[in-house]
């Protein structure tokens, strides 16, 4: 069964027409995942490490210290500042976030949020959005929905599913009708499934 990352799936769903077909083709034809080519991996790992070891907000600066890639050296300070802005004066406490897989139409979508944080006492399960491109309403709706549908069985009843736009320091929570949203997700996976063998 083919497996898509959550980011890949949302990238496909947010396109229409020939760009949508092109994106599916790119995903099918590209090489297997390699940590060495994952641009935001050091940032994600740094944030997870910081929270899991209960370090202060100032420790975020250490994420950029060992960077040698010029593009990362240019991009990461904005991520760090955005994350600091969001953190503000919040009391944050780490817990291990659940992970899962959403399956439909013969495809699996990996749903792997980076953060489990109690924010001022309320548990939030958070997926990070690190890209410079402005976040779309579509992504704001679908990422927490996929998290809700996939992760709720392994979460506590009051856990909040959320997407953090890191650069802009803004947290988005689930706000879409689940039944309608799920039907749309399944339709998109059926589209990918029908297209996949022909690429």
Contact map, one row per residue, 1 for C-alpha under 8 A:
1110000000000000000000000000000000000000000000000000000000000000000000000000000000000000000000000000000001110000000000000000000000000000000000000000000000000000000000000000000000000000000000000000000
1111000000000000000000000000000000000000000000000000000000000000000000000000000000000000000000000000000001110000000000000000000000000000000000000000000000000000000000000000000000000000000000000000000
1111100000000000000000000000000000000000000000000000000000000000000000000000000000000000000000000000000000111100000000000000000000000000000000000000000000000000000000000000000000000000000000000000000
0111110110000000000000000000000000000000000000000000000000000000000000000000000000000000000000000000000000111100000000000000000000000000000000000000000000000000000000000000000000000000000000000000000
0011111110000000000000000000000000000000000000000000000000000000000000000000000000000000000000000000000000001110000000000000000000000000000000000000000000000000000000000000000000000000000000000000000
0001111111000000000000000000000000000000000000000000000000000000000000000000000000000000000000000000000000001111000000000000000000000000000000100000000000000000000000000000000000000000000000000000000
0000111111100000000000000000000000000000000000000000000000000000000000000000000000000000000000000000000000000000000000000000000000000000000000000000000000000000000000000000000000000000000000000000000
0001111111110000000000000010000000000000000000000000000000000000000000000000000000000000000000000000000000000000000000000000000000000000000000000000000000000000000000000000000000000000000000000000000
0001111111111000000000000000000000000000000000000000000000000000000000000000000000000000000000000000000000001000000000000000000000000000000000000000000000000000000000000000000000000000000000000000000
0000011111111100000000000000000000000000000000000000000000000000000000000000000000000000000000000000000000000000000000000000000000000000001001100000000000000000000000000000000000000000000000000000000
0000001111111110000000100000000000000000000000000000000000000000000000000000000000000000000000000000000000000000000000000000000000000000000000000000000000000000000000000000000000000000000000000000000
0000000111111110000100110000000000000000000000000000000000000000000000000000000000000000000000000000000000000000000000000000000000000000000000000000000000000000000000000000000000000000000000000000000
0000000011111111000100000000000000000000000000000000000000000000000000000000000000000000000000000000000000000000000000000000000000000000000000000000000000000000000000000000000000000000000100000000000
0000000001111111000100000000000000000000000000000000000000000000000000000000000000000000000000000000000000000000000000000000000000000000011000000000000000000000000000000000000000000000000000000000000
0000000000111111101100000000000000000000000000000000000000000000000000000000000000000000000000000000000000000000000000000000000000000000000000000000000000000000000000000000000000000000000000000000000
0000000000001111111100000000000000000000000000000000000000000000000000000000000000000000000000000000000000000000000000000000000000000000000000000000000000000000000000000000000000000000000000000000000
0000000000000011111110000000000000000000000000000000000000000000000000000000000000000000000000000000000000000000000000000000000000000000000000000000000000000000000000000000000000000000000000000000000
0000000000000001111111000000000000000000000000000000000000000000000000000000000000000000000000000000000000000000000000000000000000000000000000000000000000000000000000000000000000000000000000000000000
0000000000000011111111100000000000000000000000000000000000000000000000000000000000000000000000000000000000000000000000000000000000000000000000000000000000000000000000000000000000000000000000000000000
0000000000011111111111110000000000000000000000000000000000000000000000000000000000000000000000000000000000000000000000000000000000000000000000000000000000000000000000000000000000000000000000000000000
0000000000000000111111111000000000000000000000000000000000000000000000000000000000000000000000000000000000000000000000000000000000000000000000000000000000000000000000000000000000000000000000000010000
0000000000000000011111111100000000000000000000000000000000000000000000000000000000000000000000000000000000000000000000000000000000000000000000000000000000000000000000000000000000000000000000000000000
0000000000110000001111111110000000000000000000000000000000000000000000000000000000000000000000000000000000000000000000000000000000000000000000000000000000000000000000000000000000000000000000000000000
0000000000010000000111111111000000000000000000000000000000000000000000000000000000000000000000000000000000000000000000000000000000000000000000000000000000000000000000000000000000000000000000010001000
0000000000000000000011111111100000000000000000000000000000000000000000000000000000000000000000000000000000000000000000000000000000000000000000000000000000000000000000000000000000000000000000000001001
0000000000000000000001111111110000000000000000000000000000000000000000000000000000000000000000000000000000000000000000000000000000000000000000000000000000000000000000000000000000000000000000000000000
0000000100000000000000111111110000000000000000000000000000000000000000000000000000000000000000000000000000000000000000000000000000000000000000000000000000000000000000000000000000000000000000000000000
0000000000000000000000011111110000000000000000000000000000000000000000000000000000000000000000000000000000000000000000000000000000000000000000000000000000000000000000000000000000000000000000000001001
0000000000000000000000001111111000000000000000000000000000000000000000000000000000000000000000000000000000000000000000000000000000000000000000000000000000000000000000000000000000000000000000000000000
0000000000000000000000000111111100000000000000000000000000000000000000000000000000000000000000000000000000000000000000000000000000000000000000000000000000000000000000000000000000000000000000000000000
0000000000000000000000000000111110000000000000000000000000000000000000000000000000000000000000000000000000000000000000000000000000000000000000000000000000000000000000000000000000000000000000000000000
0000000000000000000000000000011111000000000000000000000000000000000000000000000000000000000000000000000000000000000000000000000000000000000000000000000000000000000000000000000000000000000000000000000
0000000000000000000000000000001111101000000000000000000000000000000000000000000000000000000000000000000000000000000000000000000000000000000000000000000000000000000000000000000000000000000000000000000
0000000000000000000000000000000111111100000000000000000000000000000000000000000000000000000000000000000000000000000000000000000000000000000000000000000000000000000000000000000000000000000000000000000
0000000000000000000000000000000011111100100000000000000000000000000000000000000000000000000000000000000000000000000000000000000000000000000000000000000000000000000000000000000000000000000000000000000
0000000000000000000000000000000001111110000000000000000000000000000000000000000000000000000000000000000000000000000000000000000000000000000000000000000000000000000000000000000000000000000000000000000
0000000000000000000000000000000011111110000000000000000000000000000000000000000000000000000000000000000000000000000000000000000000000000000000000000000000000000000000000000000000000000000000000000000
0000000000000000000000000000000001111111100000000000000000000000000000000000000000000000000000000000000000000000000000000000000000000000000000000000000000000000000000000000000000000000000000000000000
0000000000000000000000000000000000011111110000000000000000000000000000010000000000000000000000000000000000000000000000000000000000000000000000000000000000000000000000000000000000000000000000000000000
0000000000000000000000000000000000000111111100000000000000000000000000000000000000000000000000000000000000000000000000000000000001000000000000000000000000000000000000000000000000000000000000000000000
0000000000000000000000000000000000100111111110000000000000000000000000000000000000000000000000000000000000000000000000000000000000000000000000000000000000000000000000000000000000000000000000000000000
0000000000000000000000000000000000000011111111000000000000000010000000000000000000000000000000000000000000000000000000000000000000000000000000000000000000000000000000000000000000000000000000000000000
0000000000000000000000000000000000000001111111100000000000000010000000000001000000000000000000000000000000000000000000000000000000000000000000000000000000000000000000000000000000000000000000000000000
0000000000000000000000000000000000000001111111110000000000000000000000000000000000000000000000000000000000000000010000000000000100000000000000000000000000000000000000000000000000000000000000000000000
0000000000000000000000000000000000000000111111111000000000000000000000000000000000000000000000000000000000000000000000000000000000000000000000000000000000000000000000000000000000000000000000000000000
0000000000000000000000000000000000000000011111111100000000010010000000000000000000000000000000000000000000000000000000000000000000000000000000000000000000000000000000000000000000000000000000000000000
0000000000000000000000000000000000000000001111111110000000010010000000000000000000000000000000000000000000000000000000000000000000000000000000000000000000000000000000000000000000000000000000000000000
0000000000000000000000000000000000000000000111111111000000000000000000000000000000000000000000000000000000000000011000000000000000000000000000000000000000000000000000000000000000000000000000000000000
0000000000000000000000000000000000000000000011111111100000000000000000000000000000000000000000000000000000000000000000000000000000000000000000000000000000000000000000000000000000000000000000000000000
0000000000000000000000000000000000000000000001111111111100110000000000000000000000000000000000000000000000000000000000000000000000000000000000000000000000000000000000000000000000000000000000000000000
0000000000000000000000000000000000000000000000111111111000000000000000000000000000000000000111000000000000000000000000000000000000000000000000000000000000000000000000000000000000000000000000000000000
0000000000000000000000000000000000000000000000011111111000000000000000000000000000000000000001100000000000000000000000000000000000000000000000000000000000000000000000000000000000000000000000000000000
0000000000000000000000000000000000000000000000001111111000000000000000000000000000000000000000000000000000000000000000000000000000000000000000000000000000000000000000000000000000000000000000000000000
0000000000000000000000000000000000000000000000000111111100000000000000000000000000000000000011000000000000000000000000000000000000000000000000000000000000000000000000000000000000000000000000000000000
0000000000000000000000000000000000000000000000000111111110100000000000000000000000000000000000000000000000000000000000000000000000000000000000000000000000000000000000000000000000000000000000000000000
0000000000000000000000000000000000000000000000000100011111110000000000000000000000000000000000000000000000000000000000000000000000000000000000000000000000000000000000000000000000000000000000000000000
0000000000000000000000000000000000000000000000000000001111110000000000000000000000010010000000000000000000000000000000000000000000000000000000000000000000000000000000000000000000000000000000000000000
0000000000000000000000000000000000000000000000000000000111111000000000000000000000000000000000000000000000000000000000000000000000000000000000000000000000000000000000000000000000000000000000000000000
0000000000000000000000000000000000000000000000000100001111111110000000000000000000000000000000000000000000000000000000000000000000000000000000000000000000000000000000000000000000000000000000000000000
0000000000000000000000000000000000000000000001100100000111111110000000000000000100010000000000000000000000000000000000000000000000000000000000000000000000000000000000000000000000000000000000000000000
0000000000000000000000000000000000000000000000000000000001111111100000000000000100000000000000000000000000000000000000000000000000000000000000000000000000000000000000000000000000000000000000000000000
0000000000000000000000000000000000000000000000000000000000111111110000000000000000000000000000000000000000000000000000000000000000000000000000000000000000000000000000000000000000000000000000000000000
0000000000000000000000000000000000000000011001100000000000111111111000000000000000000000000000000000000000000000000000000000000000000000000000000000000000000000000000000000000000000000000000000000000
0000000000000000000000000000000000000000000000000000000000001111111000001001100000000000000000000000000000000000000000000000000000000000000000000000000000000000000000000000000000000000000000000000000
0000000000000000000000000000000000000000000000000000000000001111111000000000000000000000000000000000000000000000000000000000000000000000000000000000000000000000000000000000000000000000000000000000000
0000000000000000000000000000000000000000000000000000000000000111111100000000000000000000000000000000000000000000000000000000000000000000000000000000000000000000000000000000000000000000000000000000000
0000000000000000000000000000000000000000000000000000000000000011111110011000000000000000000000000000000000000000000000000000000000000000000000000000000000000000000000000000000000000000000000000000000
0000000000000000000000000000000000000000000000000000000000000000011111011000000000000000000000000000000000000000000000000000000000000000000000000000000000000000000000000000000000000000000000000000000
0000000000000000000000000000000000000000000000000000000000000000001111111000000000000000000000000000000000000000000000000000000000000000000000000000000000000000000000000000000000000000000000000000000
0000000000000000000000000000000000000000000000000000000000000000000111111100000000000000000000000000000000000000000000000000000000000000000000000000000000000000000000000000000000000000000000000000000
0000000000000000000000000000000000000000000000000000000000000000000011111110000000000000000000000000000000000000000000000000000000000000000000000000000000000000000000000000000000000000000000000000000
0000000000000000000000000000000000000010000000000000000000000000001111111111000000000000000000000000000000000000000000000000000000000000000000000000000000000000000000000000000000000000000000000000000
0000000000000000000000000000000000000000000000000000000000000001001111111111100000000000000000000000000000000000000000000000000000000000000000000000000000000000000000000000000000000000000000000000000
0000000000000000000000000000000000000000000000000000000000000000000001111111110000000000000000000000000000000000000000000000000000000000000000000000000000000000000000000000000000000000000000000000000
0000000000000000000000000000000000000000000000000000000000000000000000111111111000000000000000000000000000000000000000000000000000000000000000000000000000000000000000000000000000000000000000000000000
0000000000000000000000000000000000000000001000000000000000000001000000011111111100000000000000000000000000000000000000000000000000000000000000000000000000000000000000000000000000000000000000000000000
0000000000000000000000000000000000000000000000000000000000000001000000001111111110000000000000000000000000000000000000000000000000000000000000000000000000000000000000000000000000000000000000000000000
0000000000000000000000000000000000000000000000000000000000000000000000000111111111000000000000000000000000000000000000000000000000000000000000000000000000000000000000100000000000000000000000000000000
0000000000000000000000000000000000000000000000000000000000000000000000000011111111100000000000000000000000000000000000000000000001000000000000000000000000000000000001100000000000000000000000000000000
0000000000000000000000000000000000000000000000000000000000011000000000000001111111110000000000000000000000000000000000000000000000000000000000000000000000000000000000100000000000000000000000000000000
0000000000000000000000000000000000000000000000000000000000000000000000000000111111111000000000000000000000000000000000000000000000000000000000000000000000000000000000100000000000000000000000000000000
0000000000000000000000000000000000000000000000000000000000000000000000000000011111111100000000000000000000000000000000000000000000000000000000000000000000000000000001111000000000000000000000000000000
0000000000000000000000000000000000000000000000000000000000000000000000000000001111111110000000000000000000000000000000000000000000000000000000000000000000000000000001101000000000000000000000000000000
0000000000000000000000000000000000000000000000000000000010010000000000000000000111111111000000000000000000000000000000000000000000000000000000000000000000000000000000001000000000000000000000000000000
0000000000000000000000000000000000000000000000000000000000000000000000000000000011111111000000000000000000000000000000000000000000000000000000000000000000000000000000001000000000000000000000000000000
0000000000000000000000000000000000000000000000000000000000000000000000000000000001111111000000000000000000000000000000000000000000000000000000000000000000000000000001011110000000000000000000000000000
0000000000000000000000000000000000000000000000000000000010000000000000000000000000111111110000000000000000000000000000000000000000000000000000000000000000000000000000001000000000000000000000000000000
0000000000000000000000000000000000000000000000000000000000000000000000000000000000011111110000000000000000000000000000000000000000000000000000000000000000000000000000000000000000000000000000000000000
0000000000000000000000000000000000000000000000000000000000000000000000000000000000000011111000000000000000000000000000000000000000000000000000000000000000000000000000000000000000000000000000000000000
0000000000000000000000000000000000000000000000000000000000000000000000000000000000000011111100000000000000000000000000110000000000000000000000000000000000000000000000000000000000000000000000000000000
0000000000000000000000000000000000000000000000000000000000000000000000000000000000000000111110000000000000000000000001111000000000000000000000000000000000000000000000000000000000000000000000000000000
0000000000000000000000000000000000000000000000000010000000000000000000000000000000000000011111000000000000000000000011111000000000000000000000000000000000000000000000000000000000000000000000000000000
0000000000000000000000000000000000000000000000000010010000000000000000000000000000000000001111100000000000000000000011101000000000000000000000000000000000000000000000000000000000000000000000000000000
0000000000000000000000000000000000000000000000000011010000000000000000000000000000000000000111110000000000000000001111000000000000000000000000000000000000000000000000000000000000000000000000000000000
0000000000000000000000000000000000000000000000000001000000000000000000000000000000000000000011111000000000000000001111000000000000000000000000000000000000000000000000000000000000000000000000000000000
0000000000000000000000000000000000000000000000000000000000000000000000000000000000000000000001111100000000000000001100000000000000000000000000000000000000000000000000000000000000000000000000000000000
0000000000000000000000000000000000000000000000000000000000000000000000000000000000000000000000111110000000000000111100000000100000000000000000000000000000000000000000000000000000000000000000000000000
0000000000000000000000000000000000000000000000000000000000000000000000000000000000000000000000011111000000000001100000000000100000000000000000000000001001100000000000000000000000000000000000000000000
0000000000000000000000000000000000000000000000000000000000000000000000000000000000000000000000001111100000000111100000000000000000000000000000000000001000000000000000000000000000000000000000000000000
0000000000000000000000000000000000000000000000000000000000000000000000000000000000000000000000000111110000000111000000000000000000000000000000000000011000000000000000000000000000000000000000000000000
0000000000000000000000000000000000000000000000000000000000000000000000000000000000000000000000000011111000011110000000000000000000000000000000000000010000000000000000000000000000000000000000000000000
0000000000000000000000000000000000000000000000000000000000000000000000000000000000000000000000000001111100011110000000000000000000000000000000000100110000000000000000000000000000000000000000000000000
0000000000000000000000000000000000000000000000000000000000000000000000000000000000000000000000000000111111111000000000000000000000000000000000000000000000000000000000000000000000000000000000000000000
0000000000000000000000000000000000000000000000000000000000000000000000000000000000000000000000000000011111110000000000000000000000000000000000000000000000000000000000000000000000000000010011000000000
0000000000000000000000000000000000000000000000000000000000000000000000000000000000000000000000000000001111100000000000000000000000000000000000000000000000000000000000000000000000000000010011001000000
1100000000000000000000000000000000000000000000000000000000000000000000000000000000000000000000000000001111110000000000000000000000000000000000000000000000000000000000000000000000000000000000001000000
1111000000000000000000000000000000000000000000000000000000000000000000000000000000000000000000000000001111111000000000000000000000000000000000000000000000000000000000000000000000000000000010001000000
1111000000000000000000000000000000000000000000000000000000000000000000000000000000000000000000000000111101111100000000000000000000000000000000000000000000000000000000000000000000000000000000000000000
0011110010000000000000000000000000000000000000000000000000000000000000000000000000000000000000000000111000111110000000000000000000000000000000000000000000000000000000000000000000000000000000000000000
0011110000000000000000000000000000000000000000000000000000000000000000000000000000000000000000000011110000011111000000000000000000000000000000000000000000000000000000000000000000000000000000000000000
0000110000000000000000000000000000000000000000000000000000000000000000000000000000000000000000000011110000001111100000000000000000000000000000000110011000000000000000000000000000000000000000000000000
0000010000000000000000000000000000000000000000000000000000000000000000000000000000000000000000000111000000000111110000000000001000000000000000000000000000000000000000000000000000000000000000000000000
0000000000000000000000000000000000000000000000000000000000000000000000000000000000000000000000001110000000000011111100000000111100000000000000000000000000000000000000000000000000000000000000000000000
0000000000000000000000000000000000000000000100010000000000000000000000000000000000000000000000001000000000000001111100000000011100000000000000000000000000000000000000000000000000000000000000000000000
0000000000000000000000000000000000000000000000010000000000000000000000000000000000000000000001111000000000000000111110000001111100000000000000000000000000000000000000000000000000000000000000000000000
0000000000000000000000000000000000000000000000000000000000000000000000000000000000000000000001111000000000000000111111000011110000000000000000000000000000000000000000000000000000000000000000000000000
0000000000000000000000000000000000000000000000000000000000000000000000000000000000000000000111100000000000000000001111100011110000000000000000000000000000000000000000000000000000000000000000000000000
0000000000000000000000000000000000000000000000000000000000000000000000000000000000000000001111100000000000000000000111111111000000000000000000000000000000000000000000000000000000000000000000000000000
0000000000000000000000000000000000000000000000000000000000000000000000000000000000000000011110000000000000000000000011111111000000000000000000000000000000000000000000000000000000000000000000000000000
0000000000000000000000000000000000000000000000000000000000000000000000000000000000000000011100000000000000000000000001111100000000000000000000000000000000000000000000000000000000000000000000000000000
0000000000000000000000000000000000000000000000000000000000000000000000000000000000000000001110000000000000000000000001111110000000000000000000000000000000000000000000000000000000000000000000000000000
0000000000000000000000000000000000000000000000000000000000000000000000000000000000000000000000000000000000000000000001111111000000000000000000000000000000000111000000000000000000000000000000000000000
0000000000000000000000000000000000000000000000000000000000000000000000000000000000000000000000000000000000000000000111101111100000000000000000000000000000000111000000000000000000000000000000000000000
0000000000000000000000000000000000000000000000000000000000000000000000000000000000000000000000000000000000000000001111100111110000000000000000000000000000000011110000000000000000000000000000000000000
0000000000000000000000000000000000000000000000000000000000000000000000000000000000000000000000001100000000000000101110000011111000000000000000000000000000000011110000000000000000000000000000000000000
0000000000000000000000000000000000000000000000000000000000000000000000000000000000000000000000000000000000000000111110000001111100000000000000000000000000000000111100000000000000000000000000000000000
0000000000000000000000000000000000000000000000000000000000000000000000000000000000000000000000000000000000000001111000000000111110000000000000100000000000000000011100000000000000000000000000000000000
0000000000000000000000000000000000000000000100000000000000000000000000000000000000000000000000000000000000000000111000000000011111000000000000000000000000000000001111000000000000000000000000000000000
0000000000000000000000000000000000000000000000000000000000000000000000000000000000000000000000000000000000000000000000000000001111100010000000000000000000000000001111000000000000000000000000000000000
0000000000000000000000000000000000000001000000000000000000000000000000000000001000000000000000000000000000000000000000000000000111110000000000000000000000000000000011100000000000000000000000000000000
0000000000000000000000000000000000000000000000000000000000000000000000000000000000000000000000000000000000000000000000000000000011111100000000000000000000000000000000100000000000000000000000000000000
0000000000000000000000000000000000000000000000000000000000000000000000000000000000000000000000000000000000000000000000000000000001111100000000000000000000000000000000100000000000000000000000000000000
0000000000000000000000000000000000000000000000000000000000000000000000000000000000000000000000000000000000000000000000000000000000111110000000000000000000000000000000000000000000000000000000000000000
0000000000000000000000000000000000000000000000000000000000000000000000000000000000000000000000000000000000000000000000000000000000111111000000000000000000000000000000000000000000000000000000000000000
0000000000000000000000000000000000000000000000000000000000000000000000000000000000000000000000000000000000000000000000000000000010001111101100000000000000000000000010000000000000000000000000000000000
0000000000000000000000000000000000000000000000000000000000000000000000000000000000000000000000000000000000000000000000000000000000000111111100000000000000000000000000000000000000000000000000000000000
0000000000000000000000000000000000000000000000000000000000000000000000000000000000000000000000000000000000000000000000000000000000000011111110000000000000000000000000000000000000000000000000000000000
0000000000000100000000000000000000000000000000000000000000000000000000000000000000000000000000000000000000000000000000000000000000000001111111000000000000000000000000000000000000000000000000000000000
0000000001000100000000000000000000000000000000000000000000000000000000000000000000000000000000000000000000000000000000000000000000000011111111100000000000000000000000000000000000000000000000000000000
0000000000000000000000000000000000000000000000000000000000000000000000000000000000000000000000000000000000000000000000000000000000000011111111110000000000000000001000000001100000000000000000000000000
0000000000000000000000000000000000000000000000000000000000000000000000000000000000000000000000000000000000000000000000000000000000000000111111111000000000000000000000000000011100000000000000000000000
0000000001000000000000000000000000000000000000000000000000000000000000000000000000000000000000000000000000000000000000000000000000000000011111111100000000000000000000000000000100001000000000000000000
0000010001000000000000000000000000000000000000000000000000000000000000000000000000000000000000000000000000000000000000000000001000000000001111111110000000000000011000000000000000000000000000000000000
0000000000000000000000000000000000000000000000000000000000000000000000000000000000000000000000000000000000000000000000000000000000000000000111111111000000000000111000000000110000000000000000000000000
0000000000000000000000000000000000000000000000000000000000000000000000000000000000000000000000000000000000000000000000000000000000000000000011111111100000000000100000000000010101001100000000000000000
0000000000000000000000000000000000000000000000000000000000000000000000000000000000000000000000000000010000000010000000000000000000000000000001111111110000000000000000000000000000000000000000000000000
0000000000000000000000000000000000000000000000000000000000000000000000000000000000000000000000000000000000000010000000000000000000000000000000111111111100000000100000000000000000000000000000000000000
0000000000000000000000000000000000000000000000000000000000000000000000000000000000000000000000000000000000000000000000000000000000000000000000011111111100000000100000000000010000000000000000000000000
0000000000000000000000000000000000000000000000000000000000000000000000000000000000000000000000000000010000000000000000000000000000000000000000001111111100000000000000000000000000000100000000000000000
0000000000000000000000000000000000000000000000000000000000000000000000000000000000000000000000000001110000000010000000000000000000000000000000000111111110000000000000000000000000000000000000000000000
0000000000000000000000000000000000000000000000000000000000000000000000000000000000000000000000000111000000000010000000000000000000000000000000000011111111100000000000000000000000000000000000000000000
0000000000000000000000000000000000000000000000000000000000000000000000000000000000000000000000000000000000000000000000000000000000000000000000000011111111111000000000000000000000000000000000000000000
0000000000000000000000000000000000000000000000000000000000000000000000000000000000000000000000000000000000000000000000000000000000000000000000000000011111110000000000000000000000000000000000000000000
0000000000000000000000000000000000000000000000000000000000000000000000000000000000000000000000000100000000000000000000000000000000000000000000000000001111110000000000000000000000000000000000000000000
0000000000000000000000000000000000000000000000000000000000000000000000000000000000000000000000000100000000000000000000000000000000000000000000000000001111111010000000000000000000000000000000000000000
0000000000000000000000000000000000000000000000000000000000000000000000000000000000000000000000000000000000000000000000000000000000000000000000000000000111111110000000000000000000000000000000000000000
0000000000000000000000000000000000000000000000000000000000000000000000000000000000000000000000000000000000000000000000000000000000000000000000000000000100111110000000000000000000000000000000000000000
0000000000000000000000000000000000000000000000000000000000000000000000000000000000000000000000000000000000000000000000000110000000000000000000000000000000011111000000000000000000000000000000000000000
0000000000000000000000000000000000000000000000000000000000000000000000000000000000000000000000000000000000000000000000000111100000000000000000000000000000111111100000000000000000000000000000000000000
0000000000000000000000000000000000000000000000000000000000000000000000000000000000000000000000000000000000000000000000000111100000000000000000000000000000000111110000000000110000000000000000000000000
0000000000000000000000000000000000000000000000000000000000000000000000000000000000000000000000000000000000000000000000000001110000000000000000011011000000000011111000000000110000000000000000000000000
0000000000000000000000000000000000000000000000000000000000000000000000000000000000000000000000000000000000000000000000000001111000000000000000110000000000000001111100000011110000000000000000000000000
0000000000000000000000000000000000000000000000000000000000000000000000000000000000000000000000000000000000000000000000000000011110000000000100110000000000000000111110000011100000000000000000000000000
0000000000000000000000000000000000000000000000000000000000000000000000000000000000000000000000000000000000000000000000000000011110000000000000000000000000000000011111001111000000000000000000000000000
0000000000000000000000000000000000000000000000000000000000000000000000000000000000000000000000000000000000000000000000000000000111000010000000000000000000000000001111111111000000000000000000000000000
0000000000000000000000000000000000000000000000000000000000000000000000000000001001100100000000000000000000000000000000000000000111000000000000000000000000000000000111111100000000000000000000000000000
0000000000000000000000000000000000000000000000000000000000000000000000000000011111100000000000000000000000000000000000000000000001110000000000000000000000000000000011111000000000000000000000000000000
0000000000000000000000000000000000000000000000000000000000000000000000000000000001000100000000000000000000000000000000000000000000000000000000000000000000000000000011111100000000000000000000000000000
0000000000000000000000000000000000000000000000000000000000000000000000000000000001111110000000000000000000000000000000000000000000000000000000000000000000000000000111111110000000000000000000000000000
0000000000000000000000000000000000000000000000000000000000000000000000000000000000000100000000000000000000000000000000000000000000000000000000000000000000000000000111011111000000000000000000000000000
0000000000000000000000000000000000000000000000000000000000000000000000000000000000000100000000000000000000000000000000000000000000000000000000000000000000000000011110001111100000000000000000000000000
0000000000000000000000000000000000000000000000000000000000000000000000000000000000000000000000000000000000000000000000000000000000000000000100000000000000000000011110000111110000000000000000000000000
0000000000000000000000000000000000000000000000000000000000000000000000000000000000000000000000000000000000000000000000000000000000000000000100010000000000000001111000000011111000000000000000000000000
0000000000000000000000000000000000000000000000000000000000000000000000000000000000000000000000000000000000000000000000000000000000000000000010011001000000000001110000000001111100000000000000000000000
0000000000000000000000000000000000000000000000000000000000000000000000000000000000000000000000000000000000000000000000000000000000000000000010000000000000000000000000000000111110000000000000000000000
0000000000000000000000000000000000000000000000000000000000000000000000000000000000000000000000000000000000000000000000000000000000000000000011001000000000000000000000000000011111001000000000000000000
0000000000000000000000000000000000000000000000000000000000000000000000000000000000000000000000000000000000000000000000000000000000000000000000000000000000000000000000000000001111111000000000000000000
0000000000000000000000000000000000000000000000000000000000000000000000000000000000000000000000000000000000000000000000000000000000000000000000001000000000000000000000000000000111111100000000000000000
0000000000000000000000000000000000000000000000000000000000000000000000000000000000000000000000000000000000000000000000000000000000000000000000000000000000000000000000000000000011111110000000000000000
0000000000000000000000000000000000000000000000000000000000000000000000000000000000000000000000000000000000000000000000000000000000000000000000000000000000000000000000000000000011111111000000000000000
0000000000000000000000000000000000000000000000000000000000000000000000000000000000000000000000000000000000000000000000000000000000000000000001001000000000000000000000000000000111111111100000000000000
0000000000000000000000000000000000000000000000000000000000000000000000000000000000000000000000000000000000000000000000000000000000000000000000001000100000000000000000000000000001111111110000000000000
0000000000000000000000000000000000000000000000000000000000000000000000000000000000000000000000000000000000000000000000000000000000000000000000000000000000000000000000000000000000111111111000000000000
0000000000000000000000000000000000000000000000000000000000000000000000000000000000000000000000000000000000000000000000000000000000000000000000000000000000000000000000000000000000011111111100000000000
0000000000000000000000000000000000000000000000000000000000000000000000000000000000000000000000000000000000000000000000000000000000000000000000000000000000000000000000000000000000001111111110000000000
0000000000000000000000000000000000000000000000000000000000000000000000000000000000000000000000000000000110000000000000000000000000000000000000000000000000000000000000000000000000000111111111000000000
0000000000000000000000000000000000000000000000000000000000000000000000000000000000000000000000000000000000000000000000000000000000000000000000000000000000000000000000000000000000000011111111100000000
0000000000001000000000000000000000000000000000000000000000000000000000000000000000000000000000000000000000000000000000000000000000000000000000000000000000000000000000000000000000000001111111110000000
0000000000000000000000000000000000000000000000000000000000000000000000000000000000000000000000000000000110100000000000000000000000000000000000000000000000000000000000000000000000000000111111111000000
0000000000000000000000000000000000000000000000000000000000000000000000000000000000000000000000000000000110000000000000000000000000000000000000000000000000000000000000000000000000000000011111111100000
0000000000000000000000000000000000000000000000000000000000000000000000000000000000000000000000000000000000000000000000000000000000000000000000000000000000000000000000000000000000000000001111111110000
0000000000000000000000010000000000000000000000000000000000000000000000000000000000000000000000000000000000000000000000000000000000000000000000000000000000000000000000000000000000000000000111111111000
0000000000000000000000000000000000000000000000000000000000000000000000000000000000000000000000000000000011100000000000000000000000000000000000000000000000000000000000000000000000000000000011111111100
0000000000000000000000000000000000000000000000000000000000000000000000000000000000000000000000000000000000000000000000000000000000000000000000000000000000000000000000000000000000000000000001111111100
0000000000000000000010000000000000000000000000000000000000000000000000000000000000000000000000000000000000000000000000000000000000000000000000000000000000000000000000000000000000000000000000111111111
0000000000000000000000011001000000000000000000000000000000000000000000000000000000000000000000000000000000000000000000000000000000000000000000000000000000000000000000000000000000000000000000011111111
0000000000000000000000000000000000000000000000000000000000000000000000000000000000000000000000000000000000000000000000000000000000000000000000000000000000000000000000000000000000000000000000001111111
0000000000000000000000000000000000000000000000000000000000000000000000000000000000000000000000000000000000000000000000000000000000000000000000000000000000000000000000000000000000000000000000000011111
0000000000000000000000001001000000000000000000000000000000000000000000000000000000000000000000000000000000000000000000000000000000000000000000000000000000000000000000000000000000000000000000000011111
